[in-house]
Amino acid sequence: MTDSTSHAVVGVVLRVRDGRLEALTAAAELGEGGLEAALARALDVRALAHVEQLETRMAAGRLTTAYLGLVPPGVELDGDWRPVGDLLELPFDTASLVTAACARLRAKLSYTNVGFALAPATFTLSELRQIYVAALGHDVSTTNLQRVLIRRGVLERVEGRRAPGRAGGRPAALYRFASRRLEVTDEFAALRPPR
C-alpha cells in the first residue's frame, strides 16, 4: 500500500558538455520549508542558471514534484551526470522525468531566450549552434539561428573576436544573450528538425 503522505522532490538538471546533452537527477523528501527547500536539499540550486517547476505526478508509488534546472558551461555541480541518450540505464520513473525535462527545454528553446542558461557569458555563433544542436537533438543552421535570435533581440554583439582554431579562418565575432532572465521572445515559434 502506498503512503499517501509521501512526497518526493526531484531535480532534473540539464547541461551541454562536449557536444552532448547530459542530465543529473537528485531527490529529497518534502519536509519543512516546502518544495523549494526540498529542492535545495537535493542539489545546489545556486549553481543553476535557470530553474522551474516541471510537473507533479505519481512516480515510484508516491507523489513526486519535478523541477527542471539548467547549468551553463564552467559551473560545476557534483553528481552522476549521464548523457541523455543513456536513459535506458535509469529507472523508468527517473528516465520519464528526464524525457519530460528534455521536451520542456526543446520547446522553450523555440519561443524563449532560455539558451542563456546553457551558454557561457560570451560565445561565437558556432559555439552557440553546438549548444542548440545538442539540446534540440537535431541539426541547426548557424545562419538561420543567428537571423532568428538577432531578429528577436535575444543576442547582441560584444567587443572582441575569438582567435581562429587549428583549421584557420577568420577570427569569429563574439555574442552574448541580451538578457540572462527567461523571456518569451516569440510565443508561436517552433525550431523543427530539418526535413
Beta strands, then each sheet from edge to edge (+ up, - down):
strand 1: 7-17
strand 2: 20-29
strand 3: 50-59
strand 4: 62-70
strand 5: 82-83
strand 6: 155-162
strand 7: 172-177
sheet 1: 3+ 4- 1- 2+ 5-
sheet 2: 6+ 7-
end
